């Protein structure tokens, strides 16, 4: 996250004073959602030409210490959803193609493309295990900005050097926290999308696999984060990673954890895994950084509210 890229929306936008919003973690106000029609889904796939993908703006912003939330995320007992493996047929089909620079065991990670208020943006995302088999995790600001939901939202798993080996998966439903939608609270900068395949009937999990995901987990572990940084000095064409032990946000006082990381805009929404590599449980996403703290990436703590949003998406 070079130059302390905030990864909390496009450079032309500003988060302003995003304060902590409180909500009953078991109440209706904990989440917001939107549904996209079949026509909108089809249009999204057709919209994303190679030229538009290349021209999409990295979702990036710079955050001042005064703008950080200073509350505490609702948490309770740890909840763990195990990973799901791709079907043998999907693995065989993938092995017949040229392998990208990113290893095949990261094919569940990909790029997210979307449009908000007429501008095209790019983020990162990850396939996570779910009842519907087609749920993608990302950052809240990769689905909604200042209350405006994204359109043309697609996920490109396994993206590498302009290639989309598994096609584009368009969102049928987007889910985020009420705290992010109403006040852009960085403590709750998390979202999930339910996606449909460009062709065929296999689920996302059957096609590329799906990471396990964990809520209300212990802090301060070794984490490995992934994303597609597209702002200089990166070009967004390959998957990058960072690894560090998580630490509390002592600068701005948010409830997020930080790790040393030089990924820039475009990596927003990329997953954080426990341990060394992409096989651990996902526990956060790339979210933001501070102007005055170069090369530190922060990710939201996935507590009760994030779990409720996930539960709704996973069952959709």
Residue pairs with C-beta under 8 A, 6 or more apart in sequence:
1 7
1 229
1 261
1 262
1 263
1 264
1 267
1 286
1 289
1 294
1 295
1 296
1 297
2 231
2 232
2 233
2 262
2 263
2 264
2 294
2 295
3 62
3 264
3 294
4 62
4 289
4 290
4 291
4 292
4 293
4 294
4 295
4 296
5 60
5 61
5 62
5 231
5 263
5 264
5 265
5 289
6 15
6 60
6 61
6 62
6 63
6 288
6 289
6 290
6 291
7 59
7 60
7 61
7 139
7 141
7 264
7 265
7 267
7 268
7 286
7 287
7 288
7 289
7 297
8 15
8 59
8 60
8 61
8 63
8 139
8 141
8 184
8 186
8 189
8 268
8 287
8 288
9 15
9 59
9 60
9 61
9 141
9 145
10 57
10 58
10 59
10 60
10 61
10 119
10 121
10 265
11 57
11 58
11 60
11 61
11 62
11 231
11 265
12 57
12 119
13 61
13 145
13 146
14 61
15 61
15 63
15 67
15 184
15 186
16 67
16 184
17 66
17 67
18 67
18 68
18 69
18 183
18 184
18 185
18 186
19 69
19 70
19 183
19 185
20 69
20 70
20 71
20 179
20 185
20 187
21 178
21 179
21 182
21 183
21 185
21 188
22 71
23 29
23 30
23 178
23 179
23 305
24 30
25 74
25 76
25 303
25 304
25 305
25 308
26 304
26 308
29 178
30 177
30 178
30 304
30 305
30 308
30 309
31 175
31 176
31 177
31 178
31 305
31 308
31 309
31 312
32 144
32 175
32 176
32 177
32 178
32 181
33 173
33 174
33 175
33 176
33 312
34 149
34 173
34 174
35 172
35 173
36 44
36 151
36 153
36 170
36 171
36 172
36 173
36 174
40 151
40 170
41 170
41 171
41 172
41 196
42 170
43 152
44 151
44 152
44 153
44 154
44 168
44 170
44 171
45 154
45 168
45 170
45 198
47 115
47 152
48 113
48 152
48 154
48 168
50 162
52 113
52 120
53 111
53 113
53 122
53 156
53 162
54 162
55 120
56 113
56 120
56 121
56 122
56 230
57 119
57 120
57 121
57 122
58 121
58 122
58 229
58 230
58 231
58 236
58 264
58 265
58 266
58 268
59 121
59 122
59 123
59 139
59 141
59 142
59 265
59 266
59 268
59 269
60 231
60 264
60 265
60 266
60 268
61 141
61 265
61 288
62 289
62 290
62 291
63 186
63 252
63 288
63 289
63 290
63 291
64 290
64 291
64 292
65 251
65 252
65 290
65 292
66 252
67 252
68 186
68 249
68 251
68 252
68 253
68 254
68 290
69 185
69 186
69 187
69 253
69 254
69 255
70 252
70 253
70 254
71 187
71 255
72 255
73 187
73 188
73 255
73 300
73 301
73 303
73 304
73 305
73 306
74 303
74 304
74 305
75 216
75 301
75 303
75 304
76 216
76 303
76 304
77 216
78 214
78 215
78 216
78 217
78 218
79 214
79 215
79 216
79 307
80 212
80 213
80 214
80 215
80 217
80 281
81 128
81 129
81 130
81 212
81 213
81 214
81 314
82 129
82 212
83 129
83 209
83 210
83 211
83 212
83 279
83 281
84 129
84 133
84 205
84 209
84 210
85 209
86 94
86 107
86 205
86 206
86 207
86 208
86 209
87 202
87 206
87 207
89 202
90 202
90 206
90 207
90 208
94 104
94 107
94 158
94 165
94 166
95 104
97 165
100 158
100 160
100 161
100 163
100 165
100 238
101 160
101 161
101 238
101 239
102 109
102 158
102 160
102 238
102 239
105 277
105 278
105 279
106 158
106 226
106 239
106 278
107 157
107 158
107 165
107 166
107 208
107 209
108 126
108 127
108 157
108 158
108 208
108 209
108 210
108 211
108 278
109 124
109 125
109 126
109 127
109 157
109 158
109 226
109 239
109 270
109 271
109 278
110 124
110 125
110 126
110 127
110 155
110 156
110 157
110 158
110 159
110 166
111 122
111 123
111 124
111 125
111 155
111 156
111 159
111 228
111 236
111 266
112 122
112 123
112 124
112 125
112 136
112 138
112 142
112 153
112 154
112 155
112 156
112 193
112 269
113 120
113 121
113 122
113 152
113 153
113 154
113 156
113 168
114 120
114 121
114 123
114 142
114 143
114 150
114 151
114 152
114 153
114 154
115 121
115 150
115 151
115 152
115 153
116 144
116 145
116 148
116 149
116 150
116 151
117 145
117 148
120 152
121 142
121 150
122 228
122 230
122 236
122 266
123 138
123 139
123 141
123 142
123 266
123 267
123 268
123 269
123 270
124 138
124 142
124 226
124 227
124 228
124 266
124 267
124 268
124 269
124 270
124 271
124 286
125 136
125 137
125 138
125 142
125 155
125 193
125 269
125 270
125 271
126 136
126 137
126 138
126 211
126 226
126 270
126 271
126 282
126 285
127 135
127 136
127 155
127 157
127 204
127 205
127 208
127 209
127 210
127 211
128 135
128 136
128 137
128 192
128 210
128 211
128 212
128 213
128 282
128 310
129 135
129 205
129 210
129 211
129 212
129 213
130 205
130 210
130 310
130 313
130 314
130 315
131 314
131 315
132 194
132 203
132 314
132 315
132 316
133 203
133 204
133 205
133 206
133 210
134 169
134 194
134 195
134 196
134 197
134 203
134 204
134 205
135 192
135 193
135 194
135 195
135 204
135 210
135 310
135 313
135 314
136 155
136 169
136 171
136 192
136 193
136 194
136 195
136 204
137 190
137 191
137 192
137 213
137 269
137 271
137 282
137 285
137 310
138 190
138 191
138 192
138 193
138 268
138 269
138 285
139 189
139 190
139 191
139 268
139 269
139 285
139 286
139 287
140 176
140 177
140 180
140 181
140 188
140 189
140 190
140 191
141 180
141 184
141 189
141 268
141 287
142 150
142 191
142 268
142 269
143 149
143 150
143 153
143 174
143 175
143 176
143 191
143 193
144 150
144 174
144 176
144 180
144 181
144 191
146 184
147 181
147 182
149 174
150 174
153 170
153 171
153 174
153 193
154 168
154 169
154 170
154 171
154 195
155 168
155 169
155 171
155 193
155 195
155 204
156 164
156 166
156 167
156 168
156 169
157 166
157 169
157 204
157 207
157 208
158 164
158 165
158 166
158 208
159 228
159 239
160 237
160 238
160 239
161 237
161 238
162 237
166 207
166 208
167 197
167 198
167 199
168 198
169 195
169 196
169 197
169 198
169 204
170 195
170 196
170 198
171 193
171 194
171 195
171 196
172 194
172 195
172 196
172 316
173 193
173 194
173 313
173 316
174 191
174 192
174 193
175 191
175 192
175 193
175 194
175 309
175 310
175 312
175 313
175 316
176 190
176 191
176 192
176 309
177 185
177 188
177 190
177 191
177 305
177 306
177 309
178 188
178 305
179 185
179 187
179 188
179 305
180 188
180 189
180 190
180 191
186 254
186 256
186 287
186 288
186 298
186 300
187 254
187 255
187 256
187 300
187 301
188 300
188 305
188 306
189 285
189 287
189 288
189 300
190 285
190 287
190 300
190 302
190 306
190 309
191 269
191 309
192 309
192 310
192 313
192 314
193 313
194 313
194 316
195 204
197 203
197 204
197 207
204 210
211 271
211 273
211 278
211 281
211 282
212 280
212 281
212 282
213 281
213 282
213 283
213 302
213 310
214 274
214 281
214 282
214 283
214 302
215 302
215 303
215 304
215 306
215 307
215 310
216 302
216 303
216 304
216 307
217 274
217 281
217 283
217 302
219 246
219 248
219 257
219 301
220 245
220 246
220 247
220 257
221 245
221 246
221 274
221 275
221 283
222 243
222 244
222 245
222 246
222 274
222 275
222 276
223 243
223 244
223 245
223 246
223 257
223 259
223 272
223 273
223 274
223 275
223 283
223 284
224 241
224 242
224 243
224 272
224 273
224 275
224 276
224 277
224 278
224 280
225 241
225 242
225 243
225 259
225 261
225 263
225 267
225 270
225 271
225 272
225 273
225 284
225 286
225 297
225 299
226 239
226 240
226 241
226 267
226 270
226 271
226 273
226 278
227 239
227 240
227 241
227 263
227 266
227 267
227 268
227 269
227 270
227 286
228 236
228 237
228 238
228 239
228 240
228 266
228 267
228 270
229 236
229 240
229 263
229 264
229 265
229 266
229 267
230 236
230 264
230 265
230 266
230 267
231 264
231 265
231 266
232 264
233 264
234 240
234 263
234 264
234 266
236 266
240 263
240 267
242 259
242 260
242 261
242 262
242 263
242 297
243 259
243 276
244 259
244 260
244 261
245 259
246 257
246 258
246 259
247 257
247 258
247 259
248 257
248 258
249 255
249 256
249 257
249 258
249 298
251 290
251 292
251 293
252 290
254 298
255 300
255 301
256 284
256 287
256 288
256 298
256 299
256 300
256 301
257 284
257 298
257 299
257 301
258 296
258 297
258 298
258 299
259 272
259 296
259 297
259 299
260 295
260 296
260 297
261 286
261 295
261 296
261 297
262 295
263 270
263 286
263 297
267 286
267 297
268 285
268 286
268 287
269 285
269 286
270 285
270 286
271 278
271 282
271 284
271 285
272 282
272 283
272 284
272 285
272 286
272 299
273 279
273 280
273 281
273 282
273 283
274 280
274 281
274 283
283 302
284 299
284 300
284 301
284 302
285 299
285 300
286 297
286 299
287 297
287 298
287 299
287 300
288 297
288 298
289 296
289 297
289 298
290 296
300 306
302 310
